[in-house]
Amino acid sequence: MAADRQHLSTAVPLLFLLGGLSAFPLGPEKSAGVSCGYESCHPTKPDMLNVHLVPHTHDDVGWLKTVDQYYYGDRNDIQHAGVQYILDSVVDQLLKNPDRRFIYVETAFFFRWWKQQSPAMQETVKQLVNEGRLEFVNGGWCMSDEATTHYSAVIDQMTMGLRFLNDTFGPCGRPRVAWHIDPFGHAREHASMFAQMGFDGFFFGRVDYQDRARRMLAREQELLWRASDSLTPPLADLFTGILPNGYNPPEGFCWDQSCDDPPIRDDPDLEDYNVNDVVQRFLNIANSQSKVYKTNHIIMTMGSDFQYENANLWYKNLDKLIRYVNARQASGGRVNVLYSTPSCYLQELHRANLSWALKTDDFFPYADDAHDFWTGYFTSRPALKRYERISNGNLQTCKQLEVLGGPFSSTGPFGQDDSLTLQRAMAVAQHHDAVSGTEKQHVANDYARRLADGWRRCQVVVSNALAALSGSMAERFYCDGLNISVCPISESSKQFSVSVYNPLARPVVWPVRLPVNGTAYLVSDAGGRPVDSQVLPVSRATREVRRSRGFAVNELVFQVRAPPLGYTTYSVTLRTAGAPAAAVQRRAAASIQNKFLKATFDPETGLLSSFSNLETNQTVQLTQNFYWYNASDGNNSASDQPSGAYIFRPNSSTPFLISKTAKTEIVQGSVVQEVRQWFSPWVSQVVRLYADSRALELEWTVGPLPIQDDLGKEVITRLDSSIQTGGVFYTDSNGREVLQRKKDFRPTWKLRQSEPVAGNYYPINSRAFIKDDEDQLTVVTDRSQGGGSIRNGSLEIMLHRRLLYDDVRGVGEPLNETSHVFPDGLVVRGRLLLTLDRPAAAADTHRPLAQQEVLQPLLTFTEGAPKPDTQLEFSGLQAALPPAVHLLTLSRWDGDSVLLRLEHQFQSWESDVGSQPVTVSLQKLFATMDVLGVSELNLSANQWKDEMQRFQWRPEEEERPLLKPLEDPPSWEVTLKPMEIRTFVLRVRLR
């Protein structure tokens, strides 16, 4: 198939259709005579050192102040910062000199400012963008964290920001460069995503101090990052540059109102004339910087946090600096200074046509000194990290049901609303001082409030959509406190229904646990068939943690089977007479097992002692316990560096054991078996094995961490196994590709290890594992956490942190979380899922398990029995997708169009079965929608896939990779290769 179509961002772009063309607006047309992007760069001089001055501001979307406070300039007693004034001032100053340039990053702020401008000002700004004088870089809703974000949420927030720029400014609004100047370490998966989004290059500011020192000597601060071991080069290749001063100006050259550096005093008749001194100092810095970079072009970032509120100060001095330095050329000076942007600088590096050092690992962990490893934030604010992950799943469900429910989902019987509020809240939450846990407490509270408000509004959408699909107008109830056995309807009702919506594109079996006060219930599925269920007492830990928020004494447990991208309904009725709740036996547990797994416990200690896979006849010795590191207070060490929100700095490499033994209770039944362990008043755990599960669940409850001894505590759980790891373990990158880690080792340089624990911690976003030739033990997490393998055969994961000192990285307060419910310190609950497999087949288990943990089924409740005409089961798909394929995105786009992303969720090397290419028919995908047309886009959905052209770069000591040949125009048959994500806009018609 082939058809002519216009460019993606023209006024009336055309959607490729089978049998015709249809209008499909995605952005305004690029006007004739417009000169933006690479065409708008100032000329350089090939025989000189060219210094690219990049005026910029770094505007955190929340950190010391909330996002609203930063925008309006409120609470300047905390930090003087007002983003609206920055943009006002910059635009005013750009208009005064056409040579000036400015870059802007955070679309969340720019979007707010744009809405408040008059039509005349909007036209003025469009002109600045069309002339390349105001350039957007990165372009996401925020500058996301790279350690603690899940790839699906990163793609969503980038898509939101880039779409706004595309719709508002057309091609001139599309960023060419990714710009992550502040995140605290850099993930390989982020680089892979940026490459697939069409970026030509990537610049960041923070890199490990040892890595930087080596790269400066070798002149390798600019490199080619090969960010996938599965995608064919150069699909995930990304040119990467490390900026010279973090993201600050050179010392002595900050002319913001927040700085104290002297201005350029250029009247020779006045006192303190300093032009010659300023010029000479600048030339010295430029020449020194040029010695650690590879070309005759260098970049200087002229700005910093929330600068340019009075842009005149900056531009007046920069104008003078450029004029006076370049005046030296008349007398033989060899330095040329110019206003520039990251893309203009990148273009000159590309024109140099050099080969670049190749990197295939990542930039974790990050340290800025010998004892200052930024590995604490991998776990900081674990409750917020979990809430963000839950909110991501809720958002995907909300967006899917907006599509499946049709227009009724936004304007149904339960009100008018959409998913946009939750989309924006989730986008802001990806910021590198949000989900990272490195913000002030009141800011963390604000992020959580935004997520809660977004979910409240999405509940309207979900209720409307389920009403449309089921035909039932009954009021739906939501129970967000199920993790602590709180759900008013199940606690008080004698009869109710549970709808289970499954956002995955494959059927799932899922355990439902509902707080109840009865002892016997009849549970039936959508076909009226009875379902095996079990009633067991609420655990002691749950009773304590929920305080006065619920009154159920028991839990009703049963397993549901939900269809792909659809829902099923279960009816629950209290029996007037029946067996009592399962008895809790206060005795030592011997073992629990189902047909797949067996977990054995030591009768003397109450601890796990071995773990078996009964299908593969594998057994490993396995113990698990809880420990805490004594956080350094900075007063007893040579470096004077305490642990804090960012930094993990234990006083000793040996953690304190919380208890050698655990008091145990055992509950056994046909649905679930539990071993309840009590380690201390502030640490407990339930080890669970469900009847049909291939994973052992460890539900931990930690807190309040005691601080009466004036010791900050960083709590870990450690799994010690008989697996021979040789110091090697594996972690995921943003929930996707897995990277090998090795104790006290970095692939890029010879490490001088100075922190044997913190220096071996890595981000664990969704899973980590250890293995040898025979066995692989995988741990799937329910949120982002930090961890490492400090001992052979072990894997430790940090669960909770409570610290009494600030780590002097800017946040200005200790990480000491309390709340009105927990005034003595936060209590956090979570779970780990353990699997044991042969290494060659382990991914077949942990890949779908991790996706299921991110996209958990959503439960909604209605009073009484369903009406006879209610449709009790529904699937939005004609058939389940193959096991290797994950439906990543299904959301509304424009009018009768939807955005669809399909991904291959296996790496090329990890499964004999799962790592094969898979073909899916788009025409046969949906059960309730006809697909009339399809067009393929890049990952961020702001360019046509076949029109996306990127700079190509040559790695050192390797042949230049061949460009991937253009594929045939999109058809109904879509083939996915390992780790490939393909993005489509579909024109659909509801049946």
Beta strands, then each sheet from edge to edge (+ up, - down):
strand 1: 14-17
strand 2: 20-23
strand 3: 49-55
strand 4: 102-104
strand 5: 134-136
strand 6: 177-180
strand 7: 201-204
strand 8: 222-226
strand 9: 237-242
strand 10: 297-302
strand 11: 335-339
strand 12: 355-359
strand 13: 411-412
strand 14: 415-416
strand 15: 495-502
strand 16: 508-516
strand 17: 521-524
strand 18: 533-537
strand 19: 554-562
strand 20: 566-574
strand 21: 591-593
strand 22: 597-601
strand 23: 608-613
strand 24: 618-630
strand 25: 656-657
strand 26: 663-667
strand 27: 672-680
strand 28: 683-690
strand 29: 696-702
strand 30: 713-721
strand 31: 728-732
strand 32: 738-742
strand 33: 762-764
strand 34: 767-771
strand 35: 776-781
strand 36: 785-788
strand 37: 794-802
strand 38: 828-837
strand 39: 858-863
strand 40: 873-875
strand 41: 885-892
strand 42: 897-904
strand 43: 918-921
strand 44: 929-937
strand 45: 954-955
strand 46: 973-976
strand 47: 981-990
sheet 1: 1+ 2-
sheet 2: 10+ 3+ 11+
sheet 3: 4+ 5+
sheet 4: 6+ 7+ 9+ 8- 12- 45-
sheet 5: 13+ 14-
sheet 6: 17+ 20- 15+ 39-
sheet 7: 16+ 19- 18+
sheet 8: 17+ 20- 40+
sheet 9: 21+ 22- 23+ 24- 25+
sheet 10: 21+ 22- 23+ 24- 30+ 37- 36+ 33-
sheet 11: 26+ 27- 28+ 29- 38+ 35- 34+ 31- 32+
sheet 12: 41+ 42- 47+ 44-
sheet 13: 43+ 46-
end
